[in-house]
Amino acid sequence: MFSAAFGPFAGPHLDGRGLSSHILRMSIDLRAEKKAKQAEDASKAMAEYRAEQAAIDANTLRLRALRLAREAELAANPPPPPEPKRKKAKAKA
């Protein structure tokens, strides 16, 4: 039925070490895979973050250039001063 040396869970897949060592090895492998996946996800997240920051920086530079150009245009050609508003005459009764 089963080998007395290795218990009921002995078999060629366990390599004669017993179920606990097999489970331990599987657990270690799963943890290593999980850690590798987390590292990969972290590097992807950092790349996305850096890409977003680069896009924000590019937009900021574009908007700054537009603002400086507008300010330079206003400094070179100031708008005419507004005409003073006339007060309405009160109706004589």
ABEGO torsion letter per residue (X at the ends): XBBAAAEAABBAAAGGAEAAAAAAAAAAAAAAAAAAAAAAAAAAAAAAAAAAAAAAAAAAAAAAAAAAAAAAAAAABBBBBBBBBBBBBBBBX
